[in-house]
Amino acid sequence: MGRSPCCEKAHTNKGAWTREEDERLVAHVRAHGEGCCRLRWINYLRPDLKRGNFTRDEDDLIVKLHSLLGNKWSLIAARLPGRTDNEIKNYWNTHIRRKLLGRGIDPVTHRPLTHAASATTVSFLHPAEPPKTQPATEESKPPRCPDLNLDLCISLPFQQEE
């Protein structure tokens, strides 16, 4: 009566990919390019992907880049070779965000959480900012962000000459 799902028409399984299917896809991408298999290739099968847990250095870099760039996962991933934007986003939401909250740091603003922040008074000044009438001292200046090279460029994809 009803239409059968496209998966049944193509005689493919709906669940996880088998090793044989992955090998066939890798061979296809090598021969014909990414095409419609782009996401599977980018997120799982590319030979330059890094496997395994994130290192402490990667954690620190993700936090620093997130404080500068926000949720721009593709820009953050460009600074972490072998990691995908989707992988970093998922890792942020499941691990780093919770760690920051556990340490009393707001994962959005990267500033300490205070109980006063939960009060109903709303202010657009950070509590550490000096009032405009007083000169700023070394102690009252917000911490300086480290110099990070965030110059990004767009170019054609690398292709080996035959």
C-alpha positions as CSV (number, residue, x, y, z in Angstrom):
1,M,0.0,0.0,0.0
2,G,2.5,2.6,1.2
3,R,5.8,3.4,-0.4
4,S,8.8,1.3,0.7
5,P,11.7,3.3,2.1
6,C,14.5,4.1,-0.3
7,C,16.9,1.9,1.7
8,E,14.8,-1.1,0.8
9,K,14.8,-0.2,-2.9
10,A,18.6,0.0,-3.0
11,H,18.9,-3.3,-1.0
12,T,21.1,-1.6,1.6
13,N,20.9,-1.8,5.4
14,K,19.7,1.1,7.5
15,G,22.0,0.6,10.5
16,A,25.8,1.0,10.9
17,W,28.0,0.7,8.0
18,T,29.9,-2.6,7.6
19,R,33.7,-2.7,7.0
20,E,33.0,-4.0,3.5
21,E,30.7,-1.0,2.8
22,D,33.3,1.4,4.1
23,E,36.1,-0.1,1.9
24,R,33.8,0.1,-1.1
25,L,33.1,3.7,-0.4
26,V,36.7,4.6,0.1
27,A,37.5,2.9,-3.3
28,H,34.7,4.8,-4.9
29,V,35.7,8.2,-3.5
30,R,39.3,7.6,-4.7
31,A,38.1,6.7,-8.2
32,H,35.3,9.2,-8.6
33,G,35.5,11.9,-5.9
34,E,33.3,12.7,-2.9
35,G,30.0,13.2,-4.6
36,C,27.0,12.2,-2.6
37,C,29.1,10.3,0.0
38,R,30.6,13.6,1.2
39,L,29.6,13.4,4.9
40,R,30.6,9.8,5.4
41,W,34.0,10.6,3.8
42,I,34.6,13.8,5.7
43,N,33.6,12.7,9.1
44,Y,34.7,9.0,9.2
45,L,36.8,7.7,6.3
46,R,39.4,10.4,5.3
47,P,42.9,9.0,5.8
48,D,44.0,12.2,7.6
49,L,41.4,12.0,10.4
50,K,42.7,11.7,13.9
51,R,41.3,8.8,16.0
52,G,41.0,8.6,19.7
53,N,40.5,10.9,22.6
54,F,41.2,14.6,22.6
55,T,44.5,15.6,24.3
56,R,44.7,18.2,27.0
57,D,46.4,20.6,24.5
58,E,43.5,20.1,22.2
59,D,41.0,20.8,25.0
60,D,42.8,24.0,25.9
61,L,43.0,25.2,22.3
62,I,39.3,24.5,21.8
63,V,38.4,26.5,24.9
64,K,40.6,29.4,23.8
65,L,39.3,29.4,20.2
66,H,35.7,29.1,21.4
67,S,36.3,32.2,23.7
68,L,37.4,34.1,20.6
69,L,35.2,32.7,17.9
70,G,32.1,31.3,19.7
71,N,30.3,28.4,18.0
72,K,32.2,28.7,14.7
73,W,33.1,25.0,14.7
74,S,34.5,24.9,11.2
75,L,36.9,27.8,12.0
76,I,37.9,26.0,15.2
77,A,38.4,22.7,13.3
78,A,40.7,24.5,10.9
79,R,43.2,24.9,13.7
80,L,43.0,21.3,14.9
81,P,44.3,19.1,12.1
82,G,42.6,15.7,11.8
83,R,39.5,16.8,13.7
84,T,36.2,17.6,12.1
85,D,33.9,20.5,13.0
86,N,31.1,18.1,13.9
87,E,33.4,16.1,16.2
88,I,34.6,19.2,18.0
89,K,31.0,20.5,18.4
90,N,29.9,17.2,19.9
91,Y,33.0,17.1,22.2
92,W,32.3,20.7,23.3
93,N,28.7,19.9,24.2
94,T,29.3,16.6,25.9
95,H,32.6,17.2,27.7
96,I,34.2,20.6,27.7
97,R,31.0,22.6,28.5
98,R,30.4,20.4,31.5
99,K,34.0,20.8,32.7
100,L,33.7,24.6,32.5
101,L,30.4,24.6,34.4
102,G,32.0,22.3,37.0
103,R,34.8,24.8,37.5
104,G,32.4,27.7,37.8
105,I,33.1,29.1,34.4
106,D,30.3,30.2,32.1
107,P,30.8,28.3,28.8
108,V,29.2,31.1,26.7
109,T,31.1,34.1,28.1
110,H,34.1,32.2,29.5
111,R,33.9,34.3,32.7
112,P,33.4,33.1,36.2
113,L,29.9,32.3,37.2
114,T,28.8,34.3,40.2
115,H,25.8,33.9,42.4
116,A,25.1,37.6,41.9
117,A,24.6,36.9,38.2
118,S,21.4,34.9,39.0
119,A,19.8,38.0,40.6
120,T,17.2,39.9,38.6
121,T,19.4,43.0,38.1
122,V,20.7,43.2,34.5
123,S,23.9,45.0,33.7
124,F,25.9,45.2,30.5
125,L,29.2,45.9,32.4
126,H,31.3,43.0,33.6
127,P,31.9,43.2,37.4
128,A,35.6,43.4,36.8
129,E,35.3,46.5,34.6
130,P,36.2,49.7,36.3
131,P,33.6,52.5,36.3
132,K,34.2,55.0,33.5
133,T,35.1,57.8,35.9
134,Q,38.1,56.1,37.5
135,P,41.3,55.4,35.6
136,A,42.0,51.7,35.0
137,T,44.7,50.0,37.0
138,E,46.7,46.9,36.1
139,E,44.7,44.8,38.5
140,S,41.3,45.9,37.1
141,K,42.1,45.2,33.4
142,P,40.6,42.1,32.0
143,P,43.1,39.3,31.1
144,R,44.6,39.6,27.6
145,C,43.8,36.8,25.2
146,P,46.9,35.0,23.8
147,D,48.0,35.9,20.3
148,L,46.6,33.3,18.0
149,N,47.1,33.2,14.3
150,L,43.5,33.2,13.0
151,D,44.3,34.2,9.4
152,L,42.2,31.9,7.2
153,C,42.4,31.6,3.5
154,I,40.2,30.0,0.9
155,S,41.8,28.1,-1.9
156,L,41.1,25.3,-4.3
157,P,41.4,21.8,-2.8
158,F,44.8,20.1,-3.0
159,Q,45.0,17.7,-5.9
160,Q,48.0,15.5,-6.6
161,E,49.4,15.7,-10.1
162,E,49.4,12.5,-12.1
